[in-house]
Amino acid sequence: MKISEFQEMIKEVFYDKDMKRGIDGTFRWMVEEIGELARAIKKEDRKKMEEEIADIFAWLCSIANLSGIDVEKSTLKKYPGVCSKCGASPCECKE
Ligand SMILES: [Zn+2]
């Protein structure tokens, strides 16, 4: 499944609820999931980490749907297969 297909599936399943909640409320839900991922990382709970990563990505797609942003297009534009700063893959930027 492509990212665009996943985003469309999220739209079909959740768009009405996302619309009613609004972008601010939807963003707060995603932040809550990010907090849960932080706790899962701290506990080294890999199963929980998998679940939280899935939740965060799904909520991110909901936010994109509410904004009319195409996740696949915008991410590939910014991350075209090489680092956008140094132009290399793998990235050779100093952290
Ligand atoms: Zn780089």
PDB file of the backbone (N, CA, C, O) and the ligand in Angstrom, with CONECT records:
HET     ZN  A 101       1
ATOM      1  N   MET A   1       0.835  -1.205   0.000  1.00  0.00           N
ATOM      2  CA  MET A   1       0.000   0.000   0.000  1.00  0.00           C
ATOM      3  C   MET A   1       0.866   1.250   0.000  1.00  0.00           C
ATOM      4  O   MET A   1       1.830   1.339   0.761  1.00  0.00           O
ATOM      5  N   LYS A   2       0.531   2.215  -0.846  1.00  0.00           N
ATOM      6  CA  LYS A   2       1.280   3.467  -0.907  1.00  0.00           C
ATOM      7  C   LYS A   2       0.800   4.404   0.212  1.00  0.00           C
ATOM      8  O   LYS A   2      -0.289   4.233   0.760  1.00  0.00           O
ATOM      9  N   ILE A   3       1.631   5.387   0.533  1.00  0.00           N
ATOM     10  CA  ILE A   3       1.251   6.355   1.565  1.00  0.00           C
ATOM     11  C   ILE A   3      -0.059   7.043   1.179  1.00  0.00           C
ATOM     12  O   ILE A   3      -0.927   7.251   2.027  1.00  0.00           O
ATOM     13  N   SER A   4      -0.200   7.394  -0.093  1.00  0.00           N
ATOM     14  CA  SER A   4      -1.422   8.092  -0.548  1.00  0.00           C
ATOM     15  C   SER A   4      -2.657   7.207  -0.377  1.00  0.00           C
ATOM     16  O   SER A   4      -3.741   7.701  -0.067  1.00  0.00           O
ATOM     17  N   GLU A   5      -2.492   5.915  -0.579  1.00  0.00           N
ATOM     18  CA  GLU A   5      -3.621   4.980  -0.393  1.00  0.00           C
ATOM     19  C   GLU A   5      -3.977   4.860   1.085  1.00  0.00           C
ATOM     20  O   GLU A   5      -5.152   4.788   1.447  1.00  0.00           O
ATOM     21  N   PHE A   6      -2.953   4.840   1.932  1.00  0.00           N
ATOM     22  CA  PHE A   6      -3.198   4.788   3.373  1.00  0.00           C
ATOM     23  C   PHE A   6      -3.930   6.055   3.830  1.00  0.00           C
ATOM     24  O   PHE A   6      -4.898   5.981   4.587  1.00  0.00           O
ATOM     25  N   GLN A   7      -3.462   7.207   3.365  1.00  0.00           N
ATOM     26  CA  GLN A   7      -4.101   8.477   3.739  1.00  0.00           C
ATOM     27  C   GLN A   7      -5.558   8.493   3.282  1.00  0.00           C
ATOM     28  O   GLN A   7      -6.427   8.975   4.009  1.00  0.00           O
ATOM     29  N   GLU A   8      -5.832   7.977   2.097  1.00  0.00           N
ATOM     30  CA  GLU A   8      -7.196   7.928   1.572  1.00  0.00           C
ATOM     31  C   GLU A   8      -8.063   6.993   2.428  1.00  0.00           C
ATOM     32  O   GLU A   8      -9.222   7.297   2.709  1.00  0.00           O
ATOM     33  N   MET A   9      -7.496   5.869   2.834  1.00  0.00           N
ATOM     34  CA  MET A   9      -8.225   4.922   3.694  1.00  0.00           C
ATOM     35  C   MET A   9      -8.583   5.591   5.025  1.00  0.00           C
ATOM     36  O   MET A   9      -9.704   5.451   5.514  1.00  0.00           O
ATOM     37  N   ILE A  10      -7.624   6.316   5.607  1.00  0.00           N
ATOM     38  CA  ILE A  10      -7.883   7.033   6.859  1.00  0.00           C
ATOM     39  C   ILE A  10      -9.002   8.054   6.650  1.00  0.00           C
ATOM     40  O   ILE A  10      -9.843   8.249   7.527  1.00  0.00           O
ATOM     41  N   LYS A  11      -9.006   8.698   5.493  1.00  0.00           N
ATOM     42  CA  LYS A  11     -10.047   9.685   5.170  1.00  0.00           C
ATOM     43  C   LYS A  11     -11.419   9.007   5.118  1.00  0.00           C
ATOM     44  O   LYS A  11     -12.393   9.503   5.684  1.00  0.00           O
ATOM     45  N   GLU A  12     -11.476   7.867   4.428  1.00  0.00           N
ATOM     46  CA  GLU A  12     -12.751   7.160   4.305  1.00  0.00           C
ATOM     47  C   GLU A  12     -13.283   6.723   5.676  1.00  0.00           C
ATOM     48  O   GLU A  12     -14.483   6.815   5.939  1.00  0.00           O
ATOM     49  N   VAL A  13     -12.402   6.257   6.527  1.00  0.00           N
ATOM     50  CA  VAL A  13     -12.825   5.715   7.822  1.00  0.00           C
ATOM     51  C   VAL A  13     -13.112   6.812   8.848  1.00  0.00           C
ATOM     52  O   VAL A  13     -14.073   6.705   9.610  1.00  0.00           O
ATOM     53  N   PHE A  14     -12.289   7.866   8.877  1.00  0.00           N
ATOM     54  CA  PHE A  14     -12.339   8.807  10.008  1.00  0.00           C
ATOM     55  C   PHE A  14     -12.676  10.262   9.678  1.00  0.00           C
ATOM     56  O   PHE A  14     -12.828  11.071  10.593  1.00  0.00           O
ATOM     57  N   TYR A  15     -12.797  10.616   8.391  1.00  0.00           N
ATOM     58  CA  TYR A  15     -12.909  12.042   8.036  1.00  0.00           C
ATOM     59  C   TYR A  15     -14.076  12.745   8.734  1.00  0.00           C
ATOM     60  O   TYR A  15     -13.920  13.866   9.218  1.00  0.00           O
ATOM     61  N   ASP A  16     -15.225  12.105   8.789  1.00  0.00           N
ATOM     62  CA  ASP A  16     -16.389  12.754   9.417  1.00  0.00           C
ATOM     63  C   ASP A  16     -16.117  13.069  10.886  1.00  0.00           C
ATOM     64  O   ASP A  16     -16.397  14.172  11.355  1.00  0.00           O
ATOM     65  N   LYS A  17     -15.570  12.091  11.606  1.00  0.00           N
ATOM     66  CA  LYS A  17     -15.236  12.315  13.018  1.00  0.00           C
ATOM     67  C   LYS A  17     -14.142  13.369  13.164  1.00  0.00           C
ATOM     68  O   LYS A  17     -14.198  14.215  14.058  1.00  0.00           O
ATOM     69  N   ASP A  18     -13.143  13.311  12.275  1.00  0.00           N
ATOM     70  CA  ASP A  18     -12.047  14.284  12.322  1.00  0.00           C
ATOM     71  C   ASP A  18     -12.577  15.697  12.091  1.00  0.00           C
ATOM     72  O   ASP A  18     -12.150  16.643  12.753  1.00  0.00           O
ATOM     73  N   MET A  19     -13.513  15.836  11.143  1.00  0.00           N
ATOM     74  CA  MET A  19     -14.123  17.141  10.832  1.00  0.00           C
ATOM     75  C   MET A  19     -14.836  17.710  12.060  1.00  0.00           C
ATOM     76  O   MET A  19     -14.691  18.885  12.398  1.00  0.00           O
ATOM     77  N   LYS A  20     -15.614  16.836  12.721  1.00  0.00           N
ATOM     78  CA  LYS A  20     -16.367  17.288  13.897  1.00  0.00           C
ATOM     79  C   LYS A  20     -15.433  17.705  15.029  1.00  0.00           C
ATOM     80  O   LYS A  20     -15.694  18.682  15.731  1.00  0.00           O
ATOM     81  N   ARG A  21     -14.327  16.948  15.203  1.00  0.00           N
ATOM     82  CA  ARG A  21     -13.361  17.240  16.271  1.00  0.00           C
ATOM     83  C   ARG A  21     -12.571  18.496  15.945  1.00  0.00           C
ATOM     84  O   ARG A  21     -12.231  19.275  16.835  1.00  0.00           O
ATOM     85  N   GLY A  22     -12.281  18.688  14.667  1.00  0.00           N
ATOM     86  CA  GLY A  22     -11.496  19.841  14.228  1.00  0.00           C
ATOM     87  C   GLY A  22      -9.999  19.575  14.278  1.00  0.00           C
ATOM     88  O   GLY A  22      -9.544  18.599  14.875  1.00  0.00           O
ATOM     89  N   ILE A  23      -9.243  20.464  13.638  1.00  0.00           N
ATOM     90  CA  ILE A  23      -7.796  20.238  13.516  1.00  0.00           C
ATOM     91  C   ILE A  23      -7.089  20.392  14.862  1.00  0.00           C
ATOM     92  O   ILE A  23      -6.151  19.646  15.146  1.00  0.00           O
ATOM     93  N   ASP A  24      -7.516  21.339  15.697  1.00  0.00           N
ATOM     94  CA  ASP A  24      -6.847  21.522  17.001  1.00  0.00           C
ATOM     95  C   ASP A  24      -7.041  20.292  17.889  1.00  0.00           C
ATOM     96  O   ASP A  24      -6.089  19.812  18.504  1.00  0.00           O
ATOM     97  N   GLY A  25      -8.280  19.781  17.956  1.00  0.00           N
ATOM     98  CA  GLY A  25      -8.554  18.591  18.760  1.00  0.00           C
ATOM     99  C   GLY A  25      -7.836  17.368  18.217  1.00  0.00           C
ATOM    100  O   GLY A  25      -7.341  16.540  18.982  1.00  0.00           O
ATOM    101  N   THR A  26      -7.782  17.258  16.904  1.00  0.00           N
ATOM    102  CA  THR A  26      -7.102  16.121  16.275  1.00  0.00           C
ATOM    103  C   THR A  26      -5.600  16.186  16.555  1.00  0.00           C
ATOM    104  O   THR A  26      -4.961  15.168  16.820  1.00  0.00           O
ATOM    105  N   PHE A  27      -5.056  17.389  16.493  1.00  0.00           N
ATOM    106  CA  PHE A  27      -3.636  17.579  16.810  1.00  0.00           C
ATOM    107  C   PHE A  27      -3.347  17.184  18.261  1.00  0.00           C
ATOM    108  O   PHE A  27      -2.327  16.558  18.548  1.00  0.00           O
ATOM    109  N   ARG A  28      -4.257  17.555  19.176  1.00  0.00           N
ATOM    110  CA  ARG A  28      -4.055  17.185  20.594  1.00  0.00           C
ATOM    111  C   ARG A  28      -4.038  15.671  20.776  1.00  0.00           C
ATOM    112  O   ARG A  28      -3.255  15.152  21.571  1.00  0.00           O
ATOM    113  N   TRP A  29      -4.899  14.958  20.044  1.00  0.00           N
ATOM    114  CA  TRP A  29      -4.889  13.495  20.109  1.00  0.00           C
ATOM    115  C   TRP A  29      -3.535  12.944  19.655  1.00  0.00           C
ATOM    116  O   TRP A  29      -2.995  12.019  20.262  1.00  0.00           O
ATOM    117  N   MET A  30      -2.990  13.530  18.568  1.00  0.00           N
ATOM    118  CA  MET A  30      -1.704  13.045  18.069  1.00  0.00           C
ATOM    119  C   MET A  30      -0.607  13.290  19.100  1.00  0.00           C
ATOM    120  O   MET A  30       0.252  12.435  19.315  1.00  0.00           O
ATOM    121  N   VAL A  31      -0.639  14.458  19.734  1.00  0.00           N
ATOM    122  CA  VAL A  31       0.365  14.775  20.752  1.00  0.00           C
ATOM    123  C   VAL A  31       0.279  13.783  21.917  1.00  0.00           C
ATOM    124  O   VAL A  31       1.295  13.366  22.471  1.00  0.00           O
ATOM    125  N   GLU A  32      -0.949  13.416  22.272  1.00  0.00           N
ATOM    126  CA  GLU A  32      -1.129  12.424  23.331  1.00  0.00           C
ATOM    127  C   GLU A  32      -0.470  11.089  22.947  1.00  0.00           C
ATOM    128  O   GLU A  32       0.173  10.442  23.773  1.00  0.00           O
ATOM    129  N   GLU A  33      -0.641  10.697  21.698  1.00  0.00           N
ATOM    130  CA  GLU A  33      -0.021   9.455  21.213  1.00  0.00           C
ATOM    131  C   GLU A  33       1.509   9.569  21.217  1.00  0.00           C
ATOM    132  O   GLU A  33       2.206   8.588  21.478  1.00  0.00           O
ATOM    133  N   ILE A  34       2.025  10.765  20.927  1.00  0.00           N
ATOM    134  CA  ILE A  34       3.477  10.977  20.963  1.00  0.00           C
ATOM    135  C   ILE A  34       3.985  10.787  22.392  1.00  0.00           C
ATOM    136  O   ILE A  34       5.056  10.220  22.606  1.00  0.00           O
ATOM    137  N   GLY A  35       3.211  11.263  23.362  1.00  0.00           N
ATOM    138  CA  GLY A  35       3.559  11.051  24.768  1.00  0.00           C
ATOM    139  C   GLY A  35       3.571   9.570  25.113  1.00  0.00           C
ATOM    140  O   GLY A  35       4.434   9.104  25.856  1.00  0.00           O
ATOM    141  N   GLU A  36       2.601   8.829  24.566  1.00  0.00           N
ATOM    142  CA  GLU A  36       2.561   7.381  24.812  1.00  0.00           C
ATOM    143  C   GLU A  36       3.757   6.680  24.170  1.00  0.00           C
ATOM    144  O   GLU A  36       4.280   5.710  24.718  1.00  0.00           O
ATOM    145  N   LEU A  37       4.190   7.176  22.998  1.00  0.00           N
ATOM    146  CA  LEU A  37       5.388   6.605  22.356  1.00  0.00           C
ATOM    147  C   LEU A  37       6.618   6.871  23.230  1.00  0.00           C
ATOM    148  O   LEU A  37       7.477   6.002  23.382  1.00  0.00           O
ATOM    149  N   ALA A  38       6.694   8.070  23.798  1.00  0.00           N
ATOM    150  CA  ALA A  38       7.823   8.407  24.677  1.00  0.00           C
ATOM    151  C   ALA A  38       7.891   7.437  25.856  1.00  0.00           C
ATOM    152  O   ALA A  38       8.969   6.974  26.231  1.00  0.00           O
ATOM    153  N   ARG A  39       6.715   7.133  26.439  1.00  0.00           N
ATOM    154  CA  ARG A  39       6.693   6.200  27.576  1.00  0.00           C
ATOM    155  C   ARG A  39       7.076   4.784  27.139  1.00  0.00           C
ATOM    156  O   ARG A  39       7.769   4.075  27.868  1.00  0.00           O
ATOM    157  N   ALA A  40       6.624   4.373  25.949  1.00  0.00           N
ATOM    158  CA  ALA A  40       6.952   3.037  25.435  1.00  0.00           C
ATOM    159  C   ALA A  40       8.456   2.903  25.170  1.00  0.00           C
ATOM    160  O   ALA A  40       9.051   1.856  25.426  1.00  0.00           O
ATOM    161  N   ILE A  41       9.063   3.987  24.650  1.00  0.00           N
ATOM    162  CA  ILE A  41      10.512   3.982  24.401  1.00  0.00           C
ATOM    163  C   ILE A  41      11.257   3.842  25.725  1.00  0.00           C
ATOM    164  O   ILE A  41      12.203   3.063  25.847  1.00  0.00           O
ATOM    165  N   LYS A  42      10.810   4.611  26.710  1.00  0.00           N
ATOM    166  CA  LYS A  42      11.458   4.585  28.023  1.00  0.00           C
ATOM    167  C   LYS A  42      11.390   3.184  28.642  1.00  0.00           C
ATOM    168  O   LYS A  42      12.344   2.718  29.265  1.00  0.00           O
ATOM    169  N   LYS A  43      10.233   2.522  28.456  1.00  0.00           N
ATOM    170  CA  LYS A  43      10.049   1.173  29.004  1.00  0.00           C
ATOM    171  C   LYS A  43      10.673   0.082  28.126  1.00  0.00           C
ATOM    172  O   LYS A  43      10.690  -1.092  28.494  1.00  0.00           O
ATOM    173  N   GLU A  44      11.186   0.493  26.952  1.00  0.00           N
ATOM    174  CA  GLU A  44      11.719  -0.446  25.955  1.00  0.00           C
ATOM    175  C   GLU A  44      10.674  -1.497  25.591  1.00  0.00           C
ATOM    176  O   GLU A  44      10.994  -2.673  25.414  1.00  0.00           O
ATOM    177  N   ASP A  45       9.409  -1.053  25.482  1.00  0.00           N
ATOM    178  CA  ASP A  45       8.286  -1.930  25.134  1.00  0.00           C
ATOM    179  C   ASP A  45       8.042  -1.843  23.627  1.00  0.00           C
ATOM    180  O   ASP A  45       7.303  -0.985  23.144  1.00  0.00           O
ATOM    181  N   ARG A  46       8.689  -2.762  22.898  1.00  0.00           N
ATOM    182  CA  ARG A  46       8.662  -2.710  21.438  1.00  0.00           C
ATOM    183  C   ARG A  46       7.251  -2.876  20.860  1.00  0.00           C
ATOM    184  O   ARG A  46       6.899  -2.216  19.883  1.00  0.00           O
ATOM    185  N   LYS A  47       6.449  -3.752  21.459  1.00  0.00           N
ATOM    186  CA  LYS A  47       5.091  -3.974  20.967  1.00  0.00           C
ATOM    187  C   LYS A  47       4.267  -2.684  21.080  1.00  0.00           C
ATOM    188  O   LYS A  47       3.543  -2.305  20.159  1.00  0.00           O
ATOM    189  N   LYS A  48       4.399  -2.025  22.233  1.00  0.00           N
ATOM    190  CA  LYS A  48       3.690  -0.755  22.462  1.00  0.00           C
ATOM    191  C   LYS A  48       4.207   0.328  21.519  1.00  0.00           C
ATOM    192  O   LYS A  48       3.434   1.149  21.025  1.00  0.00           O
ATOM    193  N   MET A  49       5.532   0.326  21.270  1.00  0.00           N
ATOM    194  CA  MET A  49       6.114   1.293  20.338  1.00  0.00           C
ATOM    195  C   MET A  49       5.508   1.136  18.948  1.00  0.00           C
ATOM    196  O   MET A  49       5.196   2.127  18.288  1.00  0.00           O
ATOM    197  N   GLU A  50       5.343  -0.104  18.506  1.00  0.00           N
ATOM    198  CA  GLU A  50       4.736  -0.367  17.190  1.00  0.00           C
ATOM    199  C   GLU A  50       3.337   0.234  17.128  1.00  0.00           C
ATOM    200  O   GLU A  50       2.972   0.888  16.151  1.00  0.00           O
ATOM    201  N   GLU A  51       2.559   0.003  18.189  1.00  0.00           N
ATOM    202  CA  GLU A  51       1.186   0.520  18.229  1.00  0.00           C
ATOM    203  C   GLU A  51       1.159   2.041  18.202  1.00  0.00           C
ATOM    204  O   GLU A  51       0.357   2.640  17.486  1.00  0.00           O
ATOM    205  N   GLU A  52       2.033   2.662  18.982  1.00  0.00           N
ATOM    206  CA  GLU A  52       2.034   4.131  19.069  1.00  0.00           C
ATOM    207  C   GLU A  52       2.497   4.767  17.765  1.00  0.00           C
ATOM    208  O   GLU A  52       1.967   5.798  17.351  1.00  0.00           O
ATOM    209  N   ILE A  53       3.492   4.149  17.115  1.00  0.00           N
ATOM    210  CA  ILE A  53       3.947   4.667  15.811  1.00  0.00           C
ATOM    211  C   ILE A  53       2.801   4.603  14.805  1.00  0.00           C
ATOM    212  O   ILE A  53       2.604   5.535  14.025  1.00  0.00           O
ATOM    213  N   ALA A  54       2.050   3.510  14.820  1.00  0.00           N
ATOM    214  CA  ALA A  54       0.894   3.383  13.924  1.00  0.00           C
ATOM    215  C   ALA A  54      -0.143   4.456  14.227  1.00  0.00           C
ATOM    216  O   ALA A  54      -0.680   5.085  13.315  1.00  0.00           O
ATOM    217  N   ASP A  55      -0.425   4.666  15.526  1.00  0.00           N
ATOM    218  CA  ASP A  55      -1.409   5.682  15.913  1.00  0.00           C
ATOM    219  C   ASP A  55      -0.972   7.079  15.480  1.00  0.00           C
ATOM    220  O   ASP A  55      -1.767   7.845  14.934  1.00  0.00           O
ATOM    221  N   ILE A  56       0.290   7.403  15.728  1.00  0.00           N
ATOM    222  CA  ILE A  56       0.802   8.732  15.377  1.00  0.00           C
ATOM    223  C   ILE A  56       0.686   8.962  13.877  1.00  0.00           C
ATOM    224  O   ILE A  56       0.270  10.036  13.441  1.00  0.00           O
ATOM    225  N   PHE A  57       1.053   7.955  13.083  1.00  0.00           N
ATOM    226  CA  PHE A  57       0.989   8.123  11.633  1.00  0.00           C
ATOM    227  C   PHE A  57      -0.461   8.284  11.159  1.00  0.00           C
ATOM    228  O   PHE A  57      -0.743   9.074  10.258  1.00  0.00           O
ATOM    229  N   ALA A  58      -1.371   7.528  11.775  1.00  0.00           N
ATOM    230  CA  ALA A  58      -2.790   7.635  11.405  1.00  0.00           C
ATOM    231  C   ALA A  58      -3.329   9.029  11.758  1.00  0.00           C
ATOM    232  O   ALA A  58      -4.022   9.648  10.952  1.00  0.00           O
ATOM    233  N   TRP A  59      -3.008   9.524  12.969  1.00  0.00           N
ATOM    234  CA  TRP A  59      -3.458  10.870  13.369  1.00  0.00           C
ATOM    235  C   TRP A  59      -2.832  11.930  12.475  1.00  0.00           C
ATOM    236  O   TRP A  59      -3.486  12.917  12.138  1.00  0.00           O
ATOM    237  N   LEU A  60      -1.572  11.742  12.087  1.00  0.00           N
ATOM    238  CA  LEU A  60      -0.895  12.687  11.192  1.00  0.00           C
ATOM    239  C   LEU A  60      -1.631  12.749   9.854  1.00  0.00           C
ATOM    240  O   LEU A  60      -1.804  13.825   9.281  1.00  0.00           O
ATOM    241  N   CYS A  61      -2.056  11.597   9.367  1.00  0.00           N
ATOM    242  CA  CYS A  61      -2.828  11.557   8.115  1.00  0.00           C
ATOM    243  C   CYS A  61      -4.166  12.266   8.293  1.00  0.00           C
ATOM    244  O   CYS A  61      -4.634  12.936   7.372  1.00  0.00           O
ATOM    245  N   SER A  62      -4.792  12.127   9.470  1.00  0.00           N
ATOM    246  CA  SER A  62      -6.047  12.840   9.729  1.00  0.00           C
ATOM    247  C   SER A  62      -5.837  14.354   9.673  1.00  0.00           C
ATOM    248  O   SER A  62      -6.645  15.076   9.088  1.00  0.00           O
ATOM    249  N   ILE A  63      -4.752  14.828  10.280  1.00  0.00           N
ATOM    250  CA  ILE A  63      -4.445  16.258  10.253  1.00  0.00           C
ATOM    251  C   ILE A  63      -4.223  16.722   8.812  1.00  0.00           C
ATOM    252  O   ILE A  63      -4.706  17.779   8.407  1.00  0.00           O
ATOM    253  N   ALA A  64      -3.490  15.921   8.051  1.00  0.00           N
ATOM    254  CA  ALA A  64      -3.251  16.253   6.643  1.00  0.00           C
ATOM    255  C   ALA A  64      -4.571  16.281   5.871  1.00  0.00           C
ATOM    256  O   ALA A  64      -4.780  17.165   5.040  1.00  0.00           O
ATOM    257  N   ASN A  65      -5.466  15.318   6.139  1.00  0.00           N
ATOM    258  CA  ASN A  65      -6.767  15.291   5.465  1.00  0.00           C
ATOM    259  C   ASN A  65      -7.571  16.547   5.773  1.00  0.00           C
ATOM    260  O   ASN A  65      -8.195  17.126   4.884  1.00  0.00           O
ATOM    261  N   LEU A  66      -7.554  16.961   7.027  1.00  0.00           N
ATOM    262  CA  LEU A  66      -8.301  18.162   7.418  1.00  0.00           C
ATOM    263  C   LEU A  66      -7.714  19.420   6.785  1.00  0.00           C
ATOM    264  O   LEU A  66      -8.410  20.422   6.628  1.00  0.00           O
ATOM    265  N   SER A  67      -6.441  19.367   6.426  1.00  0.00           N
ATOM    266  CA  SER A  67      -5.758  20.522   5.833  1.00  0.00           C
ATOM    267  C   SER A  67      -5.692  20.443   4.309  1.00  0.00           C
ATOM    268  O   SER A  67      -5.255  21.391   3.656  1.00  0.00           O
ATOM    269  N   GLY A  68      -6.121  19.325   3.745  1.00  0.00           N
ATOM    270  CA  GLY A  68      -6.020  19.138   2.294  1.00  0.00           C
ATOM    271  C   GLY A  68      -4.587  18.962   1.818  1.00  0.00           C
ATOM    272  O   GLY A  68      -4.254  19.304   0.684  1.00  0.00           O
ATOM    273  N   ILE A  69      -3.738  18.424   2.699  1.00  0.00           N
ATOM    274  CA  ILE A  69      -2.329  18.204   2.348  1.00  0.00           C
ATOM    275  C   ILE A  69      -2.112  16.741   1.970  1.00  0.00           C
ATOM    276  O   ILE A  69      -2.560  15.837   2.675  1.00  0.00           O
ATOM    277  N   ASP A  70      -1.420  16.514   0.850  1.00  0.00           N
ATOM    278  CA  ASP A  70      -1.098  15.166   0.379  1.00  0.00           C
ATOM    279  C   ASP A  70       0.222  14.742   1.035  1.00  0.00           C
ATOM    280  O   ASP A  70       1.285  15.266   0.701  1.00  0.00           O
ATOM    281  N   VAL A  71       0.143  13.790   1.969  1.00  0.00           N
ATOM    282  CA  VAL A  71       1.317  13.379   2.753  1.00  0.00           C
ATOM    283  C   VAL A  71       2.416  12.825   1.845  1.00  0.00           C
ATOM    284  O   VAL A  71       3.591  13.146   2.021  1.00  0.00           O
ATOM    285  N   GLU A  72       2.035  12.001   0.884  1.00  0.00           N
ATOM    286  CA  GLU A  72       3.038  11.384   0.000  1.00  0.00           C
ATOM    287  C   GLU A  72       3.775  12.446  -0.822  1.00  0.00           C
ATOM    288  O   GLU A  72       5.004  12.437  -0.897  1.00  0.00           O
ATOM    289  N   LYS A  73       3.020  13.357  -1.435  1.00  0.00           N
ATOM    290  CA  LYS A  73       3.647  14.409  -2.258  1.00  0.00           C
ATOM    291  C   LYS A  73       4.543  15.300  -1.420  1.00  0.00           C
ATOM    292  O   LYS A  73       5.673  15.595  -1.811  1.00  0.00           O
ATOM    293  N   SER A  74       4.036  15.738  -0.249  1.00  0.00           N
ATOM    294  CA  SER A  74       4.809  16.690   0.556  1.00  0.00           C
ATOM    295  C   SER A  74       6.057  16.048   1.152  1.00  0.00           C
ATOM    296  O   SER A  74       7.100  16.696   1.253  1.00  0.00           O
ATOM    297  N   THR A  75       5.957  14.771   1.550  1.00  0.00           N
ATOM    298  CA  THR A  75       7.148  14.134   2.134  1.00  0.00           C
ATOM    299  C   THR A  75       8.188  13.814   1.064  1.00  0.00           C
ATOM    300  O   THR A  75       9.384  13.980   1.300  1.00  0.00           O
ATOM    301  N   LEU A  76       7.745  13.355  -0.120  1.00  0.00           N
ATOM    302  CA  LEU A  76       8.714  13.044  -1.175  1.00  0.00           C
ATOM    303  C   LEU A  76       9.369  14.304  -1.740  1.00  0.00           C
ATOM    304  O   LEU A  76      10.506  14.269  -2.210  1.00  0.00           O
ATOM    305  N   LYS A  77       8.625  15.433  -1.685  1.00  0.00           N
ATOM    306  CA  LYS A  77       9.192  16.707  -2.126  1.00  0.00           C
ATOM    307  C   LYS A  77      10.317  17.124  -1.174  1.00  0.00           C
ATOM    308  O   LYS A  77      11.366  17.606  -1.600  1.00  0.00           O
ATOM    309  N   LYS A  78      10.073  16.928   0.114  1.00  0.00           N
ATOM    310  CA  LYS A  78      11.074  17.337   1.106  1.00  0.00           C
ATOM    311  C   LYS A  78      12.156  16.270   1.297  1.00  0.00           C
ATOM    312  O   LYS A  78      13.299  16.597   1.619  1.00  0.00           O
ATOM    313  N   TYR A  79      11.800  14.997   1.098  1.00  0.00           N
ATOM    314  CA  TYR A  79      12.746  13.884   1.274  1.00  0.00           C
ATOM    315  C   TYR A  79      12.791  13.062  -0.016  1.00  0.00           C
ATOM    316  O   TYR A  79      12.207  11.981  -0.093  1.00  0.00           O
ATOM    317  N   PRO A  80      13.504  13.597  -1.048  1.00  0.00           N
ATOM    318  CA  PRO A  80      13.462  12.973  -2.378  1.00  0.00           C
ATOM    319  C   PRO A  80      14.402  11.779  -2.555  1.00  0.00           C
ATOM    320  O   PRO A  80      14.591  11.313  -3.678  1.00  0.00           O
ATOM    321  N   GLY A  81      14.988  11.282  -1.478  1.00  0.00           N
ATOM    322  CA  GLY A  81      15.893  10.133  -1.607  1.00  0.00           C
ATOM    323  C   GLY A  81      17.321  10.485  -1.254  1.00  0.00           C
ATOM    324  O   GLY A  81      18.178   9.609  -1.132  1.00  0.00           O
ATOM    325  N   VAL A  82      17.571  11.774  -1.089  1.00  0.00           N
ATOM    326  CA  VAL A  82      18.869  12.250  -0.589  1.00  0.00           C
ATOM    327  C   VAL A  82      18.580  13.312   0.466  1.00  0.00           C
ATOM    328  O   VAL A  82      17.476  13.855   0.519  1.00  0.00           O
ATOM    329  N   CYS A  83      19.563  13.604   1.298  1.00  0.00           N
ATOM    330  CA  CYS A  83      19.414  14.665   2.298  1.00  0.00           C
ATOM    331  C   CYS A  83      19.248  16.004   1.576  1.00  0.00           C
ATOM    332  O   CYS A  83      20.025  16.330   0.679  1.00  0.00           O
ATOM    333  N   SER A  84      18.231  16.778   1.970  1.00  0.00           N
ATOM    334  CA  SER A  84      17.977  18.057   1.280  1.00  0.00           C
ATOM    335  C   SER A  84      19.046  19.104   1.590  1.00  0.00           C
ATOM    336  O   SER A  84      19.163  20.098   0.874  1.00  0.00           O
ATOM    337  N   LYS A  85      19.827  18.888   2.653  1.00  0.00           N
ATOM    338  CA  LYS A  85      20.879  19.866   2.992  1.00  0.00           C
ATOM    339  C   LYS A  85      22.198  19.554   2.283  1.00  0.00           C
ATOM    340  O   LYS A  85      22.763  20.415   1.609  1.00  0.00           O
ATOM    341  N   CYS A  86      22.693  18.299   2.441  1.00  0.00           N
ATOM    342  CA  CYS A  86      24.002  17.970   1.871  1.00  0.00           C
ATOM    343  C   CYS A  86      23.887  17.255   0.522  1.00  0.00           C
ATOM    344  O   CYS A  86      24.881  17.110  -0.190  1.00  0.00           O
ATOM    345  N   GLY A  87      22.695  16.815   0.177  1.00  0.00           N
ATOM    346  CA  GLY A  87      22.490  16.156  -1.119  1.00  0.00           C
ATOM    347  C   GLY A  87      23.007  14.729  -1.176  1.00  0.00           C
ATOM    348  O   GLY A  87      23.035  14.129  -2.250  1.00  0.00           O
ATOM    349  N   ALA A  88      23.419  14.169  -0.033  1.00  0.00           N
ATOM    350  CA  ALA A  88      23.986  12.820  -0.020  1.00  0.00           C
ATOM    351  C   ALA A  88      23.030  11.804   0.584  1.00  0.00           C
ATOM    352  O   ALA A  88      22.112  12.153   1.326  1.00  0.00           O
ATOM    353  N   SER A  89      23.266  10.542   0.250  1.00  0.00           N
ATOM    354  CA  SER A  89      22.578   9.418   0.880  1.00  0.00           C
ATOM    355  C   SER A  89      23.582   8.276   1.051  1.00  0.00           C
ATOM    356  O   SER A  89      24.075   7.734   0.062  1.00  0.00           O
ATOM    357  N   PRO A  90      23.891   7.902   2.319  1.00  0.00           N
ATOM    358  CA  PRO A  90      23.372   8.481   3.551  1.00  0.00           C
ATOM    359  C   PRO A  90      23.858   9.913   3.791  1.00  0.00           C
ATOM    360  O   PRO A  90      24.884  10.344   3.265  1.00  0.00           O
ATOM    361  N   CYS A  91      23.074  10.633   4.610  1.00  0.00           N
ATOM    362  CA  CYS A  91      23.366  12.017   4.960  1.00  0.00           C
ATOM    363  C   CYS A  91      24.759  12.144   5.569  1.00  0.00           C
ATOM    364  O   CYS A  91      25.175  11.333   6.397  1.00  0.00           O
ATOM    365  N   GLU A  92      25.478  13.205   5.125  1.00  0.00           N
ATOM    366  CA  GLU A  92      26.819  13.457   5.652  1.00  0.00           C
ATOM    367  C   GLU A  92      26.891  14.733   6.489  1.00  0.00           C
ATOM    368  O   GLU A  92      27.979  15.208   6.813  1.00  0.00           O
ATOM    369  N   CYS A  93      25.722  15.287   6.839  1.00  0.00           N
ATOM    370  CA  CYS A  93      25.693  16.497   7.680  1.00  0.00           C
ATOM    371  C   CYS A  93      26.241  16.193   9.075  1.00  0.00           C
ATOM    372  O   CYS A  93      26.044  15.108   9.621  1.00  0.00           O
ATOM    373  N   LYS A  94      26.929  17.182   9.626  1.00  0.00           N
ATOM    374  CA  LYS A  94      27.374  17.073  11.017  1.00  0.00           C
ATOM    375  C   LYS A  94      26.204  17.437  11.916  1.00  0.00           C
ATOM    376  O   LYS A  94      25.515  18.427  11.669  1.00  0.00           O
ATOM    377  N   GLU A  95      25.974  16.639  12.962  1.00  0.00           N
ATOM    378  CA  GLU A  95      24.861  16.952  13.880  1.00  0.00           C
ATOM    379  C   GLU A  95      25.281  17.992  14.893  1.00  0.00           C
ATOM    380  O   GLU A  95      24.483  18.381  15.745  1.00  0.00           O
TER     381      GLU A  95
HETATM  382 ZN    ZN A 101      22.783  15.796   5.125  1.00  0.00          ZN2+
END
